[in-house]
Amino acid sequence: MHILLVEDDEDIREATAWLLRKQKYTVDVSDNGTDGLERLLSGIYDLAVIDWMLPGKDGISLIREARRAGIGIPALLLTAKTAVRDRVDGLDAGADDYLMKPFASEELFARIRALSRRKADTSPCDVLTLGNLLHRPAESEMEANGRHVRLTQKENQLLEMFLRNPNRVLPKELLFDRVWGVEADADMNSVEIYVHYLRKKLAGLHANVNLSTTRGIGYKLEKTAVGHGTPSSDWA
């Protein structure tokens, strides 16, 4: 499971991330609401743990804007607020659950497990589309022109990011951070290699999308008029 943790208190952020990683979760961290929202909108996370009081954009605003943008992953709100009205406001904004500070690690893990089960039980299979391309992230599969192809884990995560951000140049550093993680035993060349793999598979489907390179910045997925995809000989 890929978790986004948005917490501005450095001690709490580092300790919580360490605890979650010990439980074998993949964790990305953010220390402010503006960056947290940008990360959440990338669409690569399975669950978000978000502090209420954040610089830039508070947790309530972050969750509300993510919901408006169609991000439906479970969100656990961390709060030191004790008033019932505050907790109701958080749930009404789109949070799925809340956890009072200070909290025990066992309760944090239990709430994450509960939210994960709820997502598995109630969420329909998410299908992302652009042009004639259909992508089913939960099944690691894409389809176009009646043809299907399986995707590796990294290809699947990359394609999901591109399809959730169509016509937008995604920096190579952002892709590496979200898909591999800053602590990964890999380097930036991995992004180029997997973009190349994706291009070959898109071309094989004759999908009418193009995965283009913006030199020195990153990559962009956009719809094209003719369904020939990106030539498989194109390297990043």
N, C-alpha and C positions, 0 to 999 in steps of 0.2 A: 504494500500500500504506500502511495506517495502522498505525504502530508505537507501542507503549508502551515508554518507557525509564524504568526505575526504578533510580535511582543517587543515593546520598546525598552523594557528593563533588561539590561544586559545579563545580569546574574540569573534572572528567571528564564530568559530566552536560552542561554547556554545550558542551564541545568535541565530544562524541559526537553530541549533537542537531544541532549545526551541520553536522557532516560528513554526517549522514544526510539532512538537508534539502537539502544541496548535491546529493545523489543523487536528489532529487525525491521523497523519501519524506515523508509527512505524519507528524509526530512529536509526541506528547504526552509530557510529562515528569512524574515524581513523585520526591520526595526521601525517601520512607519506605515501609516495607512495608505499613502499614495503609491508607494512601491508595492505594498501588499496587494492592492487592487490590480495593478498591472500584472503581477505574477498570477493572481487568481484568474484573470481574464484569459491567460494563455491556455486554459482548459486542460492542463496535464495532471491536475491534482485529483485525488480521490476523496480528500477530506481536508478541512481547514480548521485550525485552532487559532482563534483571534481574540486578542485583548480588547476590552472596551475602550480604554483611554489610550489613544495613540496620537502621535504628532502627525501633522499633515492632513489626516482624515481619520475620524474616530471609527471604532469597530462597527458601530451601528450603520454609519454611512457607507462603509466599505461593503458590508453584507447587503444592504439595500441596493446599492448600485450593481453589485454582482448579480443579484437576482433579476434585476431589470434587464441585464445583458444576457440572461438565459443560463447563467451558471447555477446548476442545481445541486451541486455536491453538498453533503452534510457539513454544517458549520457549527462548531462548538465555541461558544462565547465565554471568555474568561472575564470575571468581574469581581471587583471589591465592593460593588454597590449592594446594599442589603434591602432596599425598599422594594416591595412587591411591584410597584408601578414601573420601576426601572427594568425589572426582569421581564415584565409583560411587554414593555416597549421593545426589548431585545428580541423576544420571540416573534412579535408582530412584524418586526423589520425583516425577518427571514431566517433568524438563527434557529437551529434545530434543537439545541439544548444549551444549557449554561452551567458553569462550574464556578463556585465561589472561591475566591482567594482568601487565605492560603489553602491549597488543596493537597491531598495525599496522592502520591503517584498511583496507588492502586485504584483510586476512584477515577483518575484521568484515564487510565488504561481501560477500565470497565466502561466508561462512557464512550470511548472511541470504538470499542468492540460493539456496543449496542447500536451506535450510529452506523457502523459498517453493516451490521445485519439488517438494519432498517433499509439501507440503500439497496442491498441485494434483494430484499423481499419486495420492494415497492417500485423501484426505478425501472422504466421500460428500457429496452435496448436503444441506446443513443445512436442515431444515424446522422452523419455529417455529409453534406453534399456541396459540390461546386461543379457547375456545368453538368456533364453526364457522369461524373465521378461520385460514387457512394462509398463512404467509409464507415465501418462498424468497429469502433475502437475496442469494445468489449470482446469481439471475436477476432481481433487482429487480422482483419480482412478488408480489401477494397474491391470495388466492382465498377465496370464500365462496359457498355456495349454487350451485355450478357456474359462477359467474362469475369472470372473471379481470380484473385491472387492472394496468397497468405503473406503476412508481413512479420518480420522479426520484431522483437520488443522495441528496439531503438527506432526502427522504421515506423512502427506503429505510433510511437510517441511523437516523432517528428511530424508525421503527416497530420496527426490530430492538432498539433500546434499551428501548422500552416492553414488547416481548414477552419480553425476557430479564429484565425486572423487573416482572412483572404485579402489580397491586394495590398498587403502591408509588408514592408521589408522588415524581416526579423534579423537582428544582428547575430552574427555567428557566436559571439560571446554569450548572448541570451540563450540560444539554442543549446549550447554546451552546458550552461549552468542548469537549465531546466531538465534536460534529458540525461546528462551524465552526472551532474552535480560537481560542485567545486572540489570535493574530496575524492573524485573518481580517479582510478589508476588508468588514465587515458589523457590524450592531449587534443588540442583544437583540430588537428587533422582528422579526427574521428568524425567531425561534423561533415567535412567535405566528402569523406568516403561514403557515409550513409546517405547524403544527399544524392550522390552518384547512383547508389543502389536504388533509391526511390525513383529517380529519373528513368532508369532502365525498366522498372516495373510499370510506371505510368505509360511509357512508350509502348510496352507490350500490350497494354489494354486499349491503346488508341484513345485515351481519355483526352477530352478537349480542354486540358489545363496545361499551363506552362510553369515550370519551377525554374525561375530565372535567377541569375546572380547579379547583385549590385556590387561592383568591384570595391573591395576595401570595407564593405559594410556587412552584407549578409545575403539573404535569399527571400524571394517573394513567390507565392503561388497565386496565379490568376487564371481566369477563364480565357480561352482562345476561341476564335471563330471556327477553326478547323480542328477536328479531333484526332490529331496525330501525336499529341503529347510532346514531351521534351526528348529530343534525340538521345538515344542511349549512349552515344559517343561523347556527349557533352560532359566534361568533368567540371567540378565546382570551380 
